[in-house]
Each structure stands twice: as structure tokens, then as C-alpha cells.
Amino acid sequence: MSNADTAGGDGGPEMVQINLRLSKSFLEDIDMTWEEQGFNSRSEFLRYAARDAIKHPEFSREGWKQIAASEYERRSGSAELVSREDVIEMMDRGEDEE
């Protein structure tokens, strides 16, 4: 990890540069996702994802794995679509079982 600081030129918070190692295929997935989601850059997307993870710690790692698996099944055509309410209910059930 790098400790190289970069000034927040717009008067915003000071930004710190870090290095992150990812598999090539995961980085390709990230690149496809940030572009599809309308983010301006990969960095903006990763900051958003990290901020979201900090602000919403109630989403467990297992919950994210289930969401990712469901999304893969949906994209591959091997699963039915579920509503937002169904996903919330599934997440709530998962926390009660722990």
C-alpha cells in the first residue's frame, strides 16, 4: 500500500492514494460495472462501494455473496427475478439465523 498523499485541489478532504491487488477477471468485472452504472471513473466507483460498505455494515459478507450469486444466476438465465422486497426479506431472515 502506498502512503502517497494527493491534495484535494477543490478544497475537499485530503485524498490518500492506495494500491490494491485484484485478479484481472475481477478488475474486468469492476470496469464493466462502473461504466454500466454511470460512474465517471473506476476510482469513483470503488470509493462509492467502500463508503457504502462502511455506512451499511448490516450487509454481511455472506449476504453480499448471496446477492452476487443471485445476480450471476439472473444474468445467466438460470434463475427467476425476485423483487426488492423479497431480497430484503431474505437478508432479514439470514441475520435472524445467525
C-alpha atoms as an extended CHARMM CRD file, in Angstrom:
* protein
*
        98  EXT
         1         1  MET       CA              0.0000000000        0.0000000000        0.0000000000  PROA      1               0.0000000000
         2         2  SER       CA              1.2780000000        3.4290000000       -0.8910000000  PROA      2               0.0000000000
         3         3  ASN       CA              1.2100000000        6.3460000000        1.5270000000  PROA      3               0.0000000000
         4         4  ALA       CA              1.4740000000        8.9080000000       -1.2690000000  PROA      4               0.0000000000
         5         5  ASP       CA             -0.8380000000       11.8240000000       -0.4990000000  PROA      5               0.0000000000
         6         6  THR       CA             -2.5670000000       13.8410000000       -3.1590000000  PROA      6               0.0000000000
         7         7  ALA       CA             -4.0190000000       17.2150000000       -2.3630000000  PROA      7               0.0000000000
         8         8  GLY       CA             -7.7570000000       17.6680000000       -2.5640000000  PROA      8               0.0000000000
         9         9  GLY       CA             -7.4610000000       20.5710000000       -5.0250000000  PROA      9               0.0000000000
        10        10  ASP       CA            -11.1440000000       21.5120000000       -4.8190000000  PROA      10              0.0000000000
        11        11  GLY       CA            -10.9510000000       22.3210000000       -1.1070000000  PROA      11              0.0000000000
        12        12  GLY       CA            -12.4060000000       18.9180000000       -0.2590000000  PROA      12              0.0000000000
        13        13  PRO       CA            -10.8770000000       16.3950000000        2.0850000000  PROA      13              0.0000000000
        14        14  GLU       CA             -7.2740000000       15.3700000000        1.5560000000  PROA      14              0.0000000000
        15        15  MET       CA             -7.1330000000       12.2490000000       -0.6080000000  PROA      15              0.0000000000
        16        16  VAL       CA             -4.6760000000        9.4140000000        0.0420000000  PROA      16              0.0000000000
        17        17  GLN       CA             -3.6200000000        7.0720000000       -2.7320000000  PROA      17              0.0000000000
        18        18  ILE       CA             -3.5910000000        3.3260000000       -2.0140000000  PROA      18              0.0000000000
        19        19  ASN       CA             -2.5820000000        0.2920000000       -4.0660000000  PROA      19              0.0000000000
        20        20  LEU       CA             -4.9990000000       -2.6020000000       -4.3660000000  PROA      20              0.0000000000
        21        21  ARG       CA             -4.2710000000       -6.0270000000       -5.8540000000  PROA      21              0.0000000000
        22        22  LEU       CA             -7.1320000000       -7.7080000000       -7.7200000000  PROA      22              0.0000000000
        23        23  SER       CA             -7.3690000000      -10.5720000000      -10.1450000000  PROA      23              0.0000000000
        24        24  LYS       CA             -7.5570000000       -9.4950000000      -13.7800000000  PROA      24              0.0000000000
        25        25  SER       CA            -11.0350000000      -11.0140000000      -14.1690000000  PROA      25              0.0000000000
        26        26  PHE       CA            -12.3240000000       -9.2090000000      -11.0620000000  PROA      26              0.0000000000
        27        27  LEU       CA            -10.9130000000       -5.9090000000      -12.3390000000  PROA      27              0.0000000000
        28        28  GLU       CA            -12.6400000000       -6.5080000000      -15.6790000000  PROA      28              0.0000000000
        29        29  ASP       CA            -15.9220000000       -7.0600000000      -13.7960000000  PROA      29              0.0000000000
        30        30  ILE       CA            -15.3590000000       -3.8340000000      -11.8580000000  PROA      30              0.0000000000
        31        31  ASP       CA            -14.6170000000       -1.9160000000      -15.0540000000  PROA      31              0.0000000000
        32        32  MET       CA            -17.7360000000       -3.2120000000      -16.7360000000  PROA      32              0.0000000000
        33        33  THR       CA            -19.8250000000       -2.4140000000      -13.6600000000  PROA      33              0.0000000000
        34        34  TRP       CA            -18.6630000000        1.1650000000      -13.0880000000  PROA      34              0.0000000000
        35        35  GLU       CA            -19.2580000000        2.0020000000      -16.7280000000  PROA      35              0.0000000000
        36        36  GLU       CA            -22.7090000000        0.3670000000      -16.7570000000  PROA      36              0.0000000000
        37        37  GLN       CA            -23.6330000000        2.1480000000      -13.5070000000  PROA      37              0.0000000000
        38        38  GLY       CA            -22.6800000000        5.5480000000      -14.9250000000  PROA      38              0.0000000000
        39        39  PHE       CA            -19.7460000000        6.3640000000      -12.6520000000  PROA      39              0.0000000000
        40        40  ASN       CA            -17.1260000000        8.7530000000      -14.0380000000  PROA      40              0.0000000000
        41        41  SER       CA            -14.1780000000        6.5220000000      -13.1430000000  PROA      41              0.0000000000
        42        42  ARG       CA            -13.0900000000        3.2870000000      -11.5570000000  PROA      42              0.0000000000
        43        43  SER       CA            -11.8350000000        5.2340000000       -8.5270000000  PROA      43              0.0000000000
        44        44  GLU       CA            -15.1820000000        6.9590000000       -8.0590000000  PROA      44              0.0000000000
        45        45  PHE       CA            -16.9490000000        3.5770000000       -8.1650000000  PROA      45              0.0000000000
        46        46  LEU       CA            -14.5470000000        1.9760000000       -5.6720000000  PROA      46              0.0000000000
        47        47  ARG       CA            -14.8630000000        4.9390000000       -3.2810000000  PROA      47              0.0000000000
        48        48  TYR       CA            -18.6490000000        4.6520000000       -3.5140000000  PROA      48              0.0000000000
        49        49  ALA       CA            -18.5170000000        0.8830000000       -2.8520000000  PROA      49              0.0000000000
        50        50  ALA       CA            -16.1910000000        1.3110000000        0.1350000000  PROA      50              0.0000000000
        51        51  ARG       CA            -18.2970000000        4.1530000000        1.5590000000  PROA      51              0.0000000000
        52        52  ASP       CA            -21.4410000000        2.0630000000        1.1350000000  PROA      52              0.0000000000
        53        53  ALA       CA            -19.8190000000       -0.8690000000        2.9640000000  PROA      53              0.0000000000
        54        54  ILE       CA            -18.8890000000        1.4180000000        5.8860000000  PROA      54              0.0000000000
        55        55  LYS       CA            -22.2820000000        3.1190000000        6.0650000000  PROA      55              0.0000000000
        56        56  HSD       CA            -24.2310000000       -0.1450000000        5.8550000000  PROA      56              0.0000000000
        57        57  PRO       CA            -22.3820000000       -2.7190000000        7.9780000000  PROA      57              0.0000000000
        58        58  GLU       CA            -25.6340000000       -4.6540000000        8.3740000000  PROA      58              0.0000000000
        59        59  PHE       CA            -24.8980000000       -6.2430000000        4.9940000000  PROA      59              0.0000000000
        60        60  SER       CA            -22.7340000000       -9.1810000000        5.9440000000  PROA      60              0.0000000000
        61        61  ARG       CA            -20.1050000000      -10.7500000000        3.7140000000  PROA      61              0.0000000000
        62        62  GLU       CA            -22.3670000000      -13.7930000000        3.3830000000  PROA      62              0.0000000000
        63        63  GLY       CA            -25.2420000000      -11.5490000000        2.3370000000  PROA      63              0.0000000000
        64        64  TRP       CA            -23.1190000000       -9.9700000000       -0.3950000000  PROA      64              0.0000000000
        65        65  LYS       CA            -22.0870000000      -13.4420000000       -1.5840000000  PROA      65              0.0000000000
        66        66  GLN       CA            -25.7460000000      -14.4210000000       -1.8610000000  PROA      66              0.0000000000
        67        67  ILE       CA            -26.5330000000      -11.2500000000       -3.7820000000  PROA      67              0.0000000000
        68        68  ALA       CA            -23.6170000000      -11.8490000000       -6.1630000000  PROA      68              0.0000000000
        69        69  ALA       CA            -24.6400000000      -15.4780000000       -6.7140000000  PROA      69              0.0000000000
        70        70  SER       CA            -28.2250000000      -14.4390000000       -7.3760000000  PROA      70              0.0000000000
        71        71  GLU       CA            -27.0910000000      -11.7740000000       -9.8390000000  PROA      71              0.0000000000
        72        72  TYR       CA            -24.9400000000      -14.3260000000      -11.6640000000  PROA      72              0.0000000000
        73        73  GLU       CA            -27.8630000000      -16.7490000000      -11.8820000000  PROA      73              0.0000000000
        74        74  ARG       CA            -30.1220000000      -13.9770000000      -13.1480000000  PROA      74              0.0000000000
        75        75  ARG       CA            -27.6430000000      -12.8770000000      -15.8210000000  PROA      75              0.0000000000
        76        76  SER       CA            -27.0310000000      -16.4440000000      -16.9410000000  PROA      76              0.0000000000
        77        77  GLY       CA            -30.7650000000      -17.0710000000      -17.2270000000  PROA      77              0.0000000000
        78        78  SER       CA            -30.8160000000      -19.8530000000      -14.6420000000  PROA      78              0.0000000000
        79        79  ALA       CA            -32.8670000000      -18.0270000000      -12.0050000000  PROA      79              0.0000000000
        80        80  GLU       CA            -36.1080000000      -16.1570000000      -11.6270000000  PROA      80              0.0000000000
        81        81  LEU       CA            -36.1290000000      -12.4640000000      -10.8450000000  PROA      81              0.0000000000
        82        82  VAL       CA            -37.0490000000      -11.5250000000       -7.2890000000  PROA      82              0.0000000000
        83        83  SER       CA            -38.4230000000       -8.2500000000       -6.0450000000  PROA      83              0.0000000000
        84        84  ARG       CA            -36.5820000000       -5.7720000000       -3.8310000000  PROA      84              0.0000000000
        85        85  GLU       CA            -38.9480000000       -6.6940000000       -1.0020000000  PROA      85              0.0000000000
        86        86  ASP       CA            -38.0630000000      -10.3870000000       -1.4020000000  PROA      86              0.0000000000
        87        87  VAL       CA            -34.3470000000       -9.5700000000       -1.1910000000  PROA      87              0.0000000000
        88        88  ILE       CA            -34.8510000000       -7.5130000000        1.9730000000  PROA      88              0.0000000000
        89        89  GLU       CA            -36.8750000000      -10.3360000000        3.5000000000  PROA      89              0.0000000000
        90        90  MET       CA            -34.1480000000      -12.8670000000        2.6150000000  PROA      90              0.0000000000
        91        91  MET       CA            -31.4830000000      -10.6350000000        4.1700000000  PROA      91              0.0000000000
        92        92  ASP       CA            -33.5390000000      -10.2090000000        7.3450000000  PROA      92              0.0000000000
        93        93  ARG       CA            -34.0140000000      -13.9690000000        7.6050000000  PROA      93              0.0000000000
        94        94  GLY       CA            -30.2810000000      -14.5310000000        7.2390000000  PROA      94              0.0000000000
        95        95  GLU       CA            -29.4850000000      -12.2460000000       10.1730000000  PROA      95              0.0000000000
        96        96  ASP       CA            -32.0570000000      -13.9480000000       12.4060000000  PROA      96              0.0000000000
        97        97  GLU       CA            -30.4960000000      -17.3620000000       11.7710000000  PROA      97              0.0000000000
        98        98  GLU       CA            -27.0090000000      -16.3180000000       12.9700000000  PROA      98              0.0000000000
